[in-house]
C-alpha cells in the first residue's frame, strides 16, 4: 500500500481529494488540515508521499517542506497552491519538490494530474524496494563469497566490500566504505593497482593483477599475496561509473611455488657442489670449499670449518670464509693465524657431547667455544667489533665418525634462513671428505702395496676367473724371463702341463667365500723348455654378494726342495727296510732276553732256594752240635742266598719296567698314594709315623707303573726314618711352568748331595748300614718308569736332614717343592 498524507486547510478541496482517492487502487490518503495534525500523523506512521497546500494556517508550505526534509528525509513532496506565484515555484524547486500544481480551473483534471504523479512515485517506490530486495540478496551472496569483493569508484574510493575483505584488512565494512582502496594495498604495489584500473575501457573492461594487501592491525611480513580481477561499468557516454574487484588469497600458492622454486634452487646448488666435490683432490682445498659455500648460503656470517680429532680430543681450524679484515682482527686480538689454530677439549666433557650432536646447534660464546684459551675480554671485543649475535655449530660425519665442525658466526639483525640446505650440504661434504680420505688412504695403501710387492722375491700374480692376467710383479717377470710390457698387455700365461692343470682347476674351484685361501704345488714348463716346480698360495677375492672377482697367487720355486724330497723319500724307503730288519733282530733279542730272564728266574733261584733250605735243615738237625763259628757261617750262607734271590727279583722287576707296554689312563694320584701308604704302614707295626698327603692332581699314566713309583719311594722314606722317634712322611705337589711336580719328603737320615749322581744307578747304594736293607735297584726302576712317561726325578737332601724326591710324569724337570713350617 502506498500511503499519502494530504495537508490542506481548504476542507472543500480536501474532501474532493479524499473522494477521488477512494477510487485510486493501492493508494491510501490520510487528511490533515493543519501542520500540527500533519506532524502528529508523521510521528505515528511512515508516509510514502506528502500533498501540501502552500497556504497553511501556521506557516507556508515551503517552511513545512523544509521541516519534512530536515526531519524525515527525501519523502516525495507535491505542492499545490491557490496563489499563483512563480517565486513560490522557484523556491519550492530549490528544496526538491516532486511536483507543483496550481488550484483553479477544472478541479477534476487537477486531481487526475495529482493521481498521475502519485502513481509515478508509487511505481518508483516499487522499483526502489525491488532494487533494495535484489541488493539485499546480492549482498547476501557477496557476503557469503569466500573471496574478496570490492566496489570502487573511478577515484578508487570503496563503495562496498564484503565481510571476507574487511576481516582480512581488520576494518569493518562500514568504516571501509568511503575510504581509499589504495590504502589497503602495500605501498610498492599501488602503482600496479593504478595501472590496472586506469587502462579499463569499453573495449577492455577487465584486467588481472597481483597485489599484496596490508592488514591494518596484523603484522603479516610483506603483506598478503592476492590476485584480483577488476571489471569496470560504463554509462552511455563511455564514462566509468563503477569498478568491481574480485580477489582471492594466493599466499599458499605463492608459498608453494616459492617453496618449489627454493627446492629446485637447493637441488641445483647441491648438484653443482656435488660435481665440484668430485674434482677436489686436496683435503685443505675441500675444507676451504665447504667454508666458502656455507658463507655463500649465509652471506651475513663468518664461517669457519674445523677438523675434529675425537681420539686426541682436539679441534683444528682448517678454513675460514670471511673478509680479510676479519682475519686481521683475529690475528690482532688472539695473536695467532686462524688457519691451523688448535684447541683441546679434553678437559671439558660437555664439549665432546656438544660436538657429537646432530643438526645445527646454538653454540656458546667464543670464550667457551675456544675452551678458555684466549682472554674473555679479547673474545668479547672480537664479537662486539663484528656485531656477532649468535654462533651456530654443525658437525659433519659419516658412518658414525666425526670429521669436523662448521661454525657460523651470525651478525646482529640476521637469522639463519637456509638451515635445511646447510645441513644437506654438510652431509654431502661429509661423504665427499670420507671419499677423499678413503681415496687418499687407498692410494697410499696401493703405493705401499706396490712397493712391498715389487720388493718381494716371491712371484706375485693376479688373474681373473677366466684366467686372464691382471698383474705380475718384477720377480714374476724375471722368473719367467718376460718383460713387464708383455704381462701388462696380458700376452703371457704360465704353461702348466695337463695333469697339473686339472689339479689347479680343482684347487681353484674349491675356494669359496667361507674358505677363500688355499695352497697348491704345480709344475710349469719354462720358456727354455725345462720343467720346474712352484708352490702357489692362492686367495680368491669375492664381493659382498659372493661373486668371484679375481685370484691372487703368491708363488716360489720349490724345484730343489722337490728333488730333495725325492732323495729323502728314497732314503726313507731304504731306512724303513733297515729299521724293519733291525726290528726283527731286536724282537729276536727280546725273545732271547725273555728266555734268559725266565731261565734266571727259575734256574738260578731254584739252587739258591735249595742252598737256603738245606742250610736251614742242617741247622735244625745238627744245630746243637755245630760250633758257634760254623753256625755263623751257615747263617751267612743263608743271608746271602736270600739277598741273591732279592737281587734276582729286583733285576726281573727292572726288566719288566722297561719292557711293559704303557697302558695310559686317568690316575687319581691322591687316592693311589693313600692306598700305597696305608698298605705299607700295615707292615710298620710298633713305629710312630706321622703322614701328610696334600693335593695331588690327577694325571694320565700307566696306573700299575705309577703304583710301583709310589711303592718304591714311600718304602725308601719308611726305611730311612727308622732311626727317628717320630717318623714324618709328606706327599704333595706343586707346579713348575704349568707342569705338575709331585714330591715325597721324609725326615730320615738323608745323604750327601755330592753323591747324588750315584743315586739312580743300578746296584748303587749310598748307605752301607745293614739296618737299611736293599739291592740298589728300586730308584733305578722309578727313574726308568718316569722317563718312559716323559717325566723325570731328582732328589734334595743333606746328611741327617731328611730327603725329598721330586718327580714329574710329563713336562720336563721337576722343581723344588714348597717349604713346610
C-alpha positions, 0 to 999 in steps of 0.5 A: 500500500502506498500511503499519502498524507494530504495537508490542506486547510481548504476542507472543500478541496480536501474532501474532493481529494479524499473522494477521488482517492477512494477510487485510486487502487493501492493508494491510501490518503490520510487528511490533515488540515493543519501542520500540527495534525500533519506532524502528529500523523508523521510521528505515528506512521511512515508516509510514502508521499506528502500533498501540501497546500502552500497556504497553511494556517501556521506557516507556508508550505515551503517552511513545512517542506523544509521541516519534512526534509530536515526531519524525515528525509527525501519523502516525495513532496507535491505542492499545490497552491491557490496563489499563483506565484512563480517565486513560490515555484522557484523556491519550492524547486530549490528544496526538491519538490516532486511536483507543483500544481496550481488550484483553479480551473477544472478541479477534476483534471487537477486531481487526475494530474495529482493521481498521475504523479502519485502513481509515478512515485508509487511505481518508483517506490516499487522499483526502489524496494525491488532494487533494495530486495535484489541488493539485499540478496546480492549482498547476501551472496557477496557476503557469503563469497569466500573471496574478496569483493570490492566496489570502487569508484573511478577515484578508487574510493570503496563503495562496498566490500564484503565481510571476507575483505574487511576481516582480512584488512581488520576494518569493518565494512562500514568504516571501509566504505568511503575510504581509499582502496589504495590504502589497503594495498602495500605501498610498492604495489599501488602503482600496479593497482593504478595501472590496472584500473586506469587502462579499463575501457569499453573495449577492455573492461577487465584486467588481472593483477597481483597485489599484496594487501596490508592488514591494518592491525596484523603484522603479516611480513610483506603483506598478503599475496592476492590476485584480483580481477577488476571489471569496470561499468560504463554509462552511455557516454563511455564514462566509468561509473563503477569498478568491481574487484574480485580477489582471492588469497594466493599466499599458499600458492605463492608459498608453494611455488616459492617453496618449489622454486627454493627446492629446485634452487637447493637441488641445483646448488647441491648438484653443482657442489656435488660435481665440484666435490668430485674434482677436489683432490686436496683435503685443505682445498675441500675444507676451504670449499665447504667454508666458502659455500656455507658463507655463500648460503649465509652471506651475513656470517663468518664461517669457519670449518674445523677438523675434529680429532675425537681420539686426541680430543682436539679441534683444528681450524682448517678454513675460514670464509670471511673478509680479510679484515676479519682475519686481521682482527683475529690475528690482532686480538688472539695473536695467532693465524686462524688457519691451523689454530688448535684447541683441546677439549679434553678437559671439558666433557660437555664439549665432546657431547656438544660436538657429537650432536646432530643438526645445527646447534646454538653454540656458546660464546667464543670464550667457551667455544675456544675452551678458555684459551684466549682472554674473555675480554679479547673474545668479547671485543672480537664479537662486539667489533663484528656485531656477532649475535649468535654462533651456530655449530654443525658437525659433519660425519659419516658412518658414525665418525666425526670429521669436523665442525662448521661454525657460523658466526651470525651478525646482529639483525640476521637469522639463519634462513637456509638451515635445511640446505646447510645441513644437506650440504654438510652431509654431502661434504661429509661423504665427499671428505670420507671419499677423499680420505678413503681415496687418499688412504687407498692410494697410499695403501696401493703405493705401499702395496706396490712397493712391498710387492715389487720388493718381494722375491716371491712371484706375485700374480693376479688373474681373473676367473677366466684366467686372464692376467691382471698383474705380475710383479718384477720377480714374476717377470724375471722368473719367467724371463718376460718383460713387464710390457708383455704381462701388462698387455696380458700376452703371457700365461704360465704353461702348466702341463695337463695333469697339473692343470686339472689339479689347479682347476680343482684347487681353484674351484674349491675356494669359496667365500667361507674358505677363500685361501688355499695352497697348491704345488704345480709344475710349469714348463719354462720358456727354455723348455725345462720343467720346474716346480712352484708352490702357489698360495692362492686367495680368491677375492669375492664381493659382498654378494659372493661373486668371484672377482679375481685370484691372487697367487703368491708363488716360489720355486720349490724345484730343489726342495722337490728333488730333495724330497725325492732323495729323502723319500728314497732314503726313507724307503731304504731306512724303513727296510733297515729299521724293519730288519733291525726290528726283527733282530731286536724282537729276536733279542727280546725273545732271547732276553725273555728266555734268559730272564725266565731261565734266571728266574727259575734256574738260578733261584731254584739252587739258591732256594735249595742252598737256603733250605738245606742250610736251614735243615742242617741247622735244625738237625745238627744245630746243637752240635755245630760250633758257634763259628760254623753256625755263623757261617751257615747263617751267612750262607743263608743271608746271602742266598736270600739277598741273591734271590732279592737281587734276582727279583729286583733285576726281573722287576727292572726288566719288566719296567722297561719292557711293559707296554704303557697302558695310559689312563686317568690316575687319581694320584691322591687316592693311589698314594693313600692306598700305597701308604696305608698298605705299607704302614700295615707292615710298620707295626710298633713305629710312630709315623706321622703322614701328610698327603696334600693335593695331588692332581690327577694325571694320565699314566700307566696306573700299575707303573705309577703304583710301583713309583709310589711303592718304591719311594714311600718304602725308601722314606719308611726305611730311612726314618727308622732311626727317628722317634717320630717318623714324618712322611709328606706327599704333595705337589706343586707346579713348575711352568704349568707342569705338575711336580709331585714330591715325597719328603721324609725326615730320615737320615738323608745323604750327601748331595755330592753323591747324588749322581750315584743315586739312580744307578743300578746296584748303587747304594749310598748307605752301607748300614745293614739296618737299611736293607736293599739291592740298589735297584728300586730308584733305578726302576722309578727313574726308568718308569718316569722317563718312559712317561716323559717325566723325570726325578731328582732328589734334595737332601743333606746328611741327617736332614731328611730327603725329598724326591721330586718327580714329574710324569710329563713336562720336563724337570721337576722343581723344588717343592714348597717349604713346610713350617 
